[in-house]
Amino acid sequence: MKIYLLWHTHELTDDFATHDEEKLIGVFSSAEKANHTIEKYKTLEGFRDYPSDCFEISEYDLDGTTNWSEGFCTTRWTE
């Protein structure tokens, strides 16, 4: 069974750096339901200030693993 995660991501600059601000809006049983939610959310305060391509739908297999199957490593920045 597939599930669909709906994200809204945009670049945010604060006093220290520029980074991506990500919001998980919801998890849906179909891409159609996720797309319907995009239509609603793109008119809401905050969301309407960004282009529609800030919305992203990610497809996953329920009860499956698709990422990090080999583990992960952390990179540290030094100056």
C-alpha positions in Angstrom: 0.0 0.0 0.0 1.3 3.5 -0.9 1.0 6.5 1.3 1.7 10.1 0.3 3.4 12.7 2.5 2.6 16.3 1.7 5.4 18.8 2.6 5.7 22.6 2.3 9.4 23.7 2.0 10.8 27.2 1.5 14.0 29.0 2.1 14.2 31.0 5.3 16.8 33.5 6.3 17.3 34.4 10.0 19.9 36.4 11.9 22.4 33.5 11.5 21.9 31.7 8.2 19.7 30.7 5.3 18.1 27.3 5.6 15.1 25.3 4.4 12.0 25.5 6.6 10.0 22.3 6.2 6.4 21.6 7.3 4.8 18.2 7.1 1.2 19.0 6.3 -0.2 15.5 6.3 -0.1 11.8 5.3 -2.6 10.7 2.7 -3.9 7.5 1.3 -3.9 8.8 -2.3 -2.0 11.4 -4.4 -5.5 12.9 -5.3 -6.2 13.6 -1.6 -2.8 15.2 -1.2 -3.3 17.4 -4.3 -6.8 18.4 -3.0 -5.1 19.6 0.2 -2.6 21.6 -1.8 -5.5 23.5 -3.5 -6.9 24.4 0.0 -3.6 25.3 1.6 -2.2 27.5 -1.1 -4.8 30.1 -0.3 -4.1 30.1 3.5 -2.1 32.7 5.3 1.6 32.1 5.1 1.3 29.4 2.4 -0.1 31.9 -0.2 3.1 34.0 0.2 5.1 31.3 -1.6 4.9 29.7 -5.0 2.9 26.5 -5.5 6.1 24.5 -6.2 7.0 24.8 -2.5 4.4 22.0 -2.0 5.9 18.5 -2.5 4.2 15.1 -2.4 6.5 12.1 -1.4 5.3 8.6 -2.1 6.2 5.8 0.3 5.3 2.1 0.8 3.5 1.6 4.1 5.5 -0.7 6.4 8.5 -0.3 4.1 11.9 1.3 4.5 13.3 3.4 1.7 16.0 5.5 3.3 19.1 5.0 5.4 19.3 1.2 4.9 23.1 1.5 5.0 23.2 3.8 8.1 24.3 7.5 8.0 27.2 9.7 8.9 27.4 13.2 10.1 29.6 15.9 8.6 30.8 18.6 10.9 31.9 21.9 9.6 35.0 23.4 11.1 36.5 26.8 10.6 
